[in-house]
Amino acid sequence: MLQQMSMHATARMLLRIVAALVVVALLVQFFIAGMAALTHPEWWAYHQTWVAYFQWLVVPLPLLAWLAGPPRPLRVTLACIPFVQIGLQYVLAHRAIEGRLSFGLGLHAVNAAVMLVVVVALAGACSGASPPRT
């Protein structure tokens, strides 16, 4: 029982760390996009390169959310959303660039902002200790 509680605590800690890394990565991505859009268009290359690195941070979120123990439903749901949102980011951007979805880049920016909110909520959902089981 003690070992299981230790695993839950470790998973919660790792989930908070990975969520915090995603938050920082998203803020850096917002900065890069702003630089590219408003001052230096050559920063778009950095925007594309940076996402190739940090997109992998969302992969362990659902597993860590599950391993963090009860209560699971909200935490696991929140952890799965960024995984889907990363895929949606690619669809929105590429369809807009191809000319098949004219407002895709606007939705790309909104989806990124929503992803930031979701990941912050996820970090908050895993910050409390799980109630003891009787």
C-alpha positions, 0 to 999 in steps of 0.5 A: 500500500505504501509503495502504491501511494509512493508511485502515485506521488511520484507520478503526480510530481512527474505530471506537474513537472512535464505540465510545467515544461509544456507551459514554458514551451508554449510561452516560448512558442507564443514569443517566437510566433509574435516575433515572426508575425510582427517583426522578423518573418525569418522567425517562422523557421524557429517556430517550426523547429521548436514545436518539433522538440516540445510536441513530444512532451504531451505524449506521457501526460495521459499515462502519468495522469492515470498513474497519479491515482484517484481521482482520475476522470478529470485529470486523465481527460485534461491530460488527453486534450493536449495530445489531440490539440497538437494534431489539430495544430498541424491540421489547422496550419497545413490546411491554411497554408494549402489554402483550403481553410482560410481561417485556419491560422487564426484557429491555430493561434486560438487552439494554442491559447486553449492548450495553454489553459488546459495544461495549466488546469492539468497542473492544478488538477494534479497538485492536490494529494489524493484522498486516503483510501479506506 
